[in-house]
Amino acid sequence: MSAQLPTASAIEQTLLTALQPTQLDVVDESAAHAGHSGANAEGHGTHFRVRIASPAFTGKTRIAKHRLVYDALQVFIDQGLHALAIEIIESHRQP
């Protein structure tokens, strides 16, 4: 793994560009996984939690929404992102 590991900021910027979310929270949880599979000695850049709401999700299944997030972050997966917990925030619909 010669590429630099992702940061929460880089993931956030990528999702902002790709999915134009109305809500977004990215947390690096790597330190909590020290000693687990996929963790690294630095304690960052391998395990992230993403909470996201986006108009791009409208009319899509849960799996399709997750796929949009994974597709946007594929470059980071290729760089060593080991685990990604995705929480889709459902936007409240206007009557």
N, C-alpha and C positions, 0 to 999 in steps of 0.2 A: 504494500500500500504506500506508494510514493507520493501521492497527492495529499494536500493539506486537508485535514478533517473539517467538516462543516461547522459553522457556528450558528447559534440561534438567530443572530442578525442576518446572516446570509440566507438562511431558510426563510425568514420573514420577508426579506426583500424579493426573493424569488416568487413566493406565493402572492405577494402584493402585485407583482407584475403579471403573473400568469392568470390569477383568478379574481383579481380586484375585489377582495373580500370586504364585507361591511363590518366584520368583527374578526380579529385575529390575535391569538396569543401563542407564542412559541416558547417552550421551556426546555432547557437542556437538563435532562435527568440522569446523565451519564454517571455522575458521582455516586448516585444511589445504587448503581449496578456494578460497583467495583468488585472484581473477583468473579463476575458472571461471564458467561460466554459472550463474546463480542465486545467486552469492555477493554479499555486500554489503560496503560499506566498513568497517563495524563489526567484521566477522570473527566474527559469532555469529548464531545463530538461524535458519540456513538449511539446515544439513546435520547430521543426527543419526544415531547408531547405537543401536539398541535390542536388547538381549539379554533374552529373556523366556520364562518358563515359567508356565503357568496351567492350572488345572483346566478353564477354559472351552475349552481346545483339545482336550480328550478326544474322540476319535472323529472329529475333523475332518481334512480334507485340508490339505496345506500351504497351498494357496491360500486356503482358508477361514480358517485361522489368521491369515494375513497380512491378510485382509480385516477380521477383527475388530480388529486393531491399527489399520489405516488408518481404519476407521469411528470408533474411539474418538478418533483424533487429527484428524479432519476439520476441526475448528475451527482447528487450527494450520496445516493445509494452506491453509485459506482466508486465514490471516494472513501467509502468505509462506514457510512451510516448503517448501523446494525439493526436498530429497532425504532419504529415510528408508531406512536399511539395517536390515533386520529379521533377527535370528537367533533362531529358535525353539529353545529348549532343551527337549529331550525329557525328561520326567520319567521316572525309573526306576520301573517298575511293581513293586508288591509281589506275591509269589507267592500 
